[in-house]
Amino acid sequence: KEKYTFDNFIQGDGNVWAKSAALAVSEDLALTYNPLFIYGGPGLGKTHLLNAIGNEILKNIPDARVKYVPAESFINDFLDHLRLGEMEKFKKTYRSLDLLLIDDIQSLSGKKVATQEEFFNTFNALHDKQKQIVLTSDRSPKHLEGLEERLVTRFSWGLTQHITPPEFETRIAILQSKTEHLNYNFQNDTLEYLAGQFDSNVRDLEGAINDITLVARVKKIKDITIDVAAEAIRARKQDVSQILVIPIDKIQNEVGNFYGVSVKEMKGSRRLQNIVLARQVAMYLSRELTDNSLPKIGKEFGGKDHTTVIHAHAKIKSLIDEDDNLRLEIESIKKKIK
């Protein structure tokens, strides 16, 4: 997909390392990280990075043999060739590549032994010849169930990078980049409003812009105010819960219920481990799910300084990268809040 490049990939705290690794791979095939394994939720840019690597390689080495394929297509391709008795043709296609880009490798989980065996052999053949493999998944290698252990081990041979949802500032940058070429004037406070409504992935932001431009075109509106944006999202999604402003006390209550900590303790200054975790998670979610300023969030937590909020947000963000259990806990709390 030629539209995906490194130049139009919006970088933020949640994807900076994955982008750097992808760039390194595109500059030095199979010599830097092999395989490169990128994981994260849907709509966070994994497919974009995968294609950007392929496009960069083809720009610099036009005759490079590059193949981008969703894992599901690899499986179907394999089964078709097997049925037709054309396995040599299949092997030739995949094992003579310089770069294999496989999207959503979790689709291989739970598939028949023969399918996993063929992917294992393809992987080994390419790796032995020092050919580059890049894989994406919705979860880390160690959480890929239903896959042979030897495959999971190989997925971890190179470098594993986690992409997390874009933080508030990155969401605004994404919205600016998506709207600057449109014939509509998106006011800054409108972009901030939208960035506060959609926090989980880039596709939601793109969908919101499409909703708004449709309404603006029909109504012949040029200036996109918050009111226009709110109406457009409501009209198309008919999902008022999406565009409700989430109060910080609701976040505090849900986090408190989850961790067994009272809101009073969260607003206090006790440093017991479970209270500190709950306090930091609640601050993190207040920053991610609302467009309140840092001082306002600090005030809602018993008058804490805005630097405390920045520290809490950064701390939880880095913990999520390392701890899948915490990531799942926070996803679960988010669902309750919304």
Solvent accessible surface area in square Angstrom, and as a share of the most:
residue,aa,sasa,rsa
1,K,130,0.55
2,E,155,0.69
3,K,138,0.58
4,Y,47,0.18
5,T,48,0.28
6,F,16,0.06
7,D,142,0.74
8,N,79,0.41
9,F,16,0.07
10,I,45,0.23
11,Q,92,0.41
12,G,12,0.11
13,D,95,0.49
14,G,8,0.08
15,N,16,0.08
16,V,39,0.22
17,W,176,0.62
18,A,0,0.00
19,K,29,0.12
20,S,50,0.33
21,A,4,0.03
22,A,0,0.00
23,L,58,0.29
24,A,27,0.21
25,V,0,0.00
26,S,4,0.03
27,E,132,0.59
28,D,63,0.33
29,L,40,0.20
30,A,14,0.11
31,L,125,0.62
32,T,57,0.33
33,Y,71,0.27
34,N,22,0.11
35,P,0,0.00
36,L,0,0.00
37,F,0,0.00
38,I,0,0.00
39,Y,12,0.05
40,G,0,0.00
41,G,22,0.21
42,P,89,0.56
43,G,6,0.06
44,L,10,0.05
45,G,18,0.18
46,K,17,0.07
47,T,34,0.20
48,H,28,0.13
49,L,0,0.00
50,L,0,0.00
51,N,5,0.02
52,A,1,0.01
53,I,0,0.00
54,G,4,0.04
55,N,32,0.16
56,E,41,0.18
57,I,3,0.02
58,L,72,0.36
59,K,143,0.61
60,N,89,0.46
61,I,81,0.41
62,P,109,0.68
63,D,120,0.62
64,A,13,0.10
65,R,125,0.45
66,V,38,0.22
67,K,59,0.25
68,Y,59,0.23
69,V,10,0.05
70,P,51,0.32
71,A,1,0.01
72,E,81,0.36
73,S,47,0.31
74,F,2,0.01
75,I,4,0.02
76,N,76,0.39
77,D,40,0.21
78,F,6,0.02
79,L,79,0.39
80,D,61,0.32
81,H,29,0.13
82,L,86,0.43
83,R,174,0.63
84,L,107,0.53
85,G,64,0.61
86,E,70,0.31
87,M,34,0.15
88,E,130,0.58
89,K,122,0.52
90,F,1,0.00
91,K,60,0.25
92,K,155,0.66
93,T,60,0.35
94,Y,1,0.01
95,R,53,0.19
96,S,42,0.27
97,L,13,0.06
98,D,25,0.13
99,L,0,0.00
100,L,1,0.00
101,L,1,0.01
102,I,1,0.00
103,D,5,0.03
104,D,54,0.28
105,I,1,0.01
106,Q,35,0.16
107,S,27,0.18
108,L,1,0.01
109,S,30,0.19
110,G,65,0.62
111,K,74,0.31
112,K,160,0.68
113,V,109,0.63
114,A,53,0.41
115,T,3,0.02
116,Q,8,0.04
117,E,66,0.29
118,E,11,0.05
119,F,1,0.00
120,F,20,0.08
121,N,51,0.26
122,T,0,0.00
123,F,1,0.00
124,N,31,0.16
125,A,23,0.18
126,L,0,0.00
127,H,47,0.21
128,D,116,0.60
129,K,104,0.44
130,Q,119,0.53
131,K,55,0.23
132,Q,1,0.00
133,I,0,0.00
134,V,0,0.00
135,L,0,0.00
136,T,0,0.00
137,S,0,0.00
138,D,46,0.24
139,R,82,0.30
140,S,5,0.03
141,P,8,0.05
142,K,149,0.63
143,H,62,0.28
144,L,9,0.04
145,E,135,0.61
146,G,49,0.47
147,L,20,0.10
148,E,47,0.21
149,E,131,0.59
150,R,84,0.31
151,L,0,0.00
152,V,19,0.11
153,T,66,0.38
154,R,44,0.16
155,F,0,0.00
156,S,61,0.40
157,W,118,0.41
158,G,30,0.29
159,L,46,0.23
160,T,51,0.29
161,Q,35,0.16
162,H,23,0.10
163,I,2,0.01
164,T,10,0.06
165,P,30,0.19
166,P,10,0.06
167,E,13,0.06
168,F,31,0.13
169,E,87,0.39
170,T,7,0.04
171,R,0,0.00
172,I,31,0.16
173,A,35,0.27
174,I,7,0.04
175,L,0,0.00
176,Q,81,0.36
177,S,35,0.22
178,K,77,0.33
179,T,7,0.04
180,E,119,0.53
181,H,153,0.68
182,L,64,0.32
183,N,119,0.61
184,Y,41,0.15
185,N,79,0.40
186,F,21,0.09
187,Q,63,0.28
188,N,107,0.55
189,D,73,0.38
190,T,0,0.00
191,L,7,0.03
192,E,79,0.35
193,Y,25,0.10
194,L,0,0.00
195,A,0,0.00
196,G,8,0.08
197,Q,15,0.07
198,F,3,0.01
199,D,4,0.02
200,S,45,0.29
201,N,22,0.11
202,V,30,0.17
203,R,143,0.52
204,D,39,0.20
205,L,0,0.00
206,E,60,0.27
207,G,25,0.24
208,A,0,0.00
209,I,10,0.05
210,N,93,0.48
211,D,9,0.05
212,I,0,0.00
213,T,16,0.09
214,L,63,0.31
215,V,19,0.11
216,A,0,0.00
217,R,151,0.55
218,V,111,0.64
219,K,107,0.45
220,K,178,0.76
221,I,46,0.23
222,K,127,0.54
223,D,69,0.36
224,I,0,0.00
225,T,46,0.27
226,I,62,0.31
227,D,113,0.58
228,V,20,0.11
229,A,0,0.00
230,A,16,0.12
231,E,71,0.32
232,A,0,0.00
233,I,1,0.00
234,R,109,0.40
235,A,58,0.45
236,R,137,0.50
237,K,71,0.30
238,Q,154,0.68
239,D,52,0.27
240,V,80,0.46
241,S,59,0.38
242,Q,48,0.21
243,I,13,0.06
244,L,104,0.52
245,V,106,0.61
246,I,25,0.13
247,P,70,0.44
248,I,8,0.04
249,D,81,0.42
250,K,78,0.33
251,I,0,0.00
252,Q,1,0.00
253,N,74,0.38
254,E,37,0.16
255,V,0,0.00
256,G,5,0.04
257,N,115,0.59
258,F,76,0.31
259,Y,42,0.16
260,G,65,0.62
261,V,8,0.05
262,S,54,0.35
263,V,41,0.24
264,K,173,0.73
265,E,56,0.25
266,M,0,0.00
267,K,78,0.33
268,G,29,0.28
269,S,90,0.58
270,R,134,0.49
271,R,178,0.65
272,L,93,0.46
273,Q,161,0.71
274,N,78,0.40
275,I,3,0.01
276,V,22,0.13
277,L,52,0.26
278,A,0,0.00
279,R,9,0.03
280,Q,19,0.08
281,V,0,0.00
282,A,0,0.00
283,M,1,0.00
284,Y,11,0.04
285,L,0,0.00
286,S,0,0.00
287,R,42,0.15
288,E,4,0.02
289,L,4,0.02
290,T,6,0.03
291,D,64,0.33
292,N,47,0.24
293,S,65,0.42
294,L,38,0.19
295,P,85,0.54
296,K,86,0.36
297,I,0,0.00
298,G,0,0.00
299,K,149,0.63
300,E,52,0.23
301,F,0,0.00
302,G,54,0.52
303,G,57,0.55
304,K,42,0.18
305,D,81,0.42
306,H,77,0.34
307,T,74,0.43
308,T,50,0.29
309,V,0,0.00
310,I,75,0.38
311,H,107,0.48
312,A,1,0.01
313,H,9,0.04
314,A,55,0.43
315,K,85,0.36
316,I,0,0.00
317,K,21,0.09
318,S,55,0.35
319,L,52,0.26
320,I,11,0.06
321,D,61,0.31
322,E,130,0.58
323,D,56,0.29
324,D,9,0.04
325,N,99,0.51
326,L,11,0.05
327,R,40,0.15
328,L,100,0.50
329,E,54,0.24
330,I,4,0.02
331,E,62,0.28
332,S,39,0.25
333,I,0,0.00
334,K,16,0.07
335,K,156,0.66
336,K,114,0.48
337,I,3,0.01
338,K,99,0.42
